[in-house]
Amino acid sequence: MTPDQIALVQATFDKIAPIHVTIGALFYRRLFELNPELRPLFHNDMVAQSRKLMDMIALVVDHLSEFESLQPRLRALALAHIGYGARDEHYDTVGVALIWAIRQGLEDQFTPADQAAWLAAYSLLADAVKASAASARLDDPQ
């Protein structure tokens, strides 16, 4: 990601923070509309799940300039997602739902440049998690 993209994501996240509960609810509603088969993967209280989502997004946003430092956390996330039954193709749906939720929450405040920056950030995150998951599967051939 470029420094300008990182700045856009961070500035947009500052706008999201006050409405993070709404963004989380919008995200999960859209995720399950796009792919109802994902609903059974979430056994938790969805308010708590939404909080976890927003906490992870905050962590990533805070560390975009030093993304490599997140690798241990992303590997743990990948391992957890393997255990839940997540597959690589699910990450595409998650990205679509996330961008949609941000756009819905921020409306006109979410510019095309913001969207492009968020797509770059999400792609960075999803690629890292998928790579960690693939590595974990290779390490544990069962």
Solvent accessible surface area in square Angstrom, and as a share of the most:
residue,aa,sasa,rsa
1,M,73,0.32
2,T,70,0.41
3,P,111,0.70
4,D,108,0.56
5,Q,48,0.21
6,I,20,0.10
7,A,58,0.45
8,L,60,0.30
9,V,0,0.00
10,Q,61,0.27
11,A,52,0.40
12,T,2,0.01
13,F,25,0.10
14,D,102,0.53
15,K,85,0.36
16,I,2,0.01
17,A,45,0.35
18,P,108,0.68
19,I,57,0.29
20,H,73,0.33
21,V,99,0.57
22,T,70,0.41
23,I,1,0.00
24,G,0,0.00
25,A,62,0.48
26,L,28,0.14
27,F,4,0.02
28,Y,15,0.06
29,R,129,0.47
30,R,66,0.24
31,L,1,0.01
32,F,34,0.14
33,E,95,0.43
34,L,68,0.34
35,N,31,0.16
36,P,94,0.59
37,E,94,0.42
38,L,4,0.02
39,R,98,0.36
40,P,84,0.53
41,L,44,0.22
42,F,44,0.18
43,H,163,0.73
44,N,65,0.33
45,D,92,0.48
46,M,47,0.21
47,V,95,0.55
48,A,25,0.19
49,Q,30,0.13
50,S,12,0.08
51,R,131,0.48
52,K,111,0.47
53,L,30,0.15
54,M,8,0.04
55,D,88,0.46
56,M,34,0.15
57,I,13,0.06
58,A,27,0.21
59,L,37,0.18
60,V,8,0.04
61,V,6,0.03
62,D,96,0.50
63,H,49,0.22
64,L,8,0.04
65,S,87,0.56
66,E,94,0.42
67,F,20,0.08
68,E,132,0.59
69,S,68,0.44
70,L,5,0.02
71,Q,55,0.25
72,P,99,0.62
73,R,131,0.48
74,L,0,0.00
75,R,84,0.31
76,A,58,0.45
77,L,37,0.19
78,A,0,0.00
79,L,85,0.42
80,A,38,0.30
81,H,48,0.21
82,I,57,0.29
83,G,67,0.65
84,Y,124,0.47
85,G,36,0.35
86,A,18,0.14
87,R,113,0.41
88,D,60,0.31
89,E,89,0.40
90,H,8,0.04
91,Y,21,0.08
92,D,93,0.48
93,T,24,0.14
94,V,35,0.20
95,G,6,0.06
96,V,86,0.49
97,A,0,0.00
98,L,9,0.04
99,I,6,0.03
100,W,44,0.15
101,A,0,0.00
102,I,1,0.00
103,R,89,0.33
104,Q,78,0.35
105,G,22,0.21
106,L,7,0.03
107,E,125,0.56
108,D,142,0.74
109,Q,100,0.44
110,F,16,0.07
111,T,60,0.35
112,P,119,0.75
113,A,55,0.42
114,D,8,0.04
115,Q,52,0.23
116,A,53,0.41
117,A,1,0.01
118,W,7,0.03
119,L,84,0.42
120,A,28,0.22
121,A,6,0.05
122,Y,26,0.10
123,S,52,0.34
124,L,60,0.30
125,L,24,0.12
126,A,7,0.05
127,D,80,0.41
128,A,15,0.12
129,V,2,0.01
130,K,48,0.20
131,A,63,0.49
132,S,13,0.08
133,A,3,0.02
134,A,46,0.36
135,S,44,0.29
136,A,7,0.05
137,R,104,0.38
138,L,149,0.74
139,D,100,0.52
140,D,80,0.42
141,P,117,0.74
142,Q,199,0.88
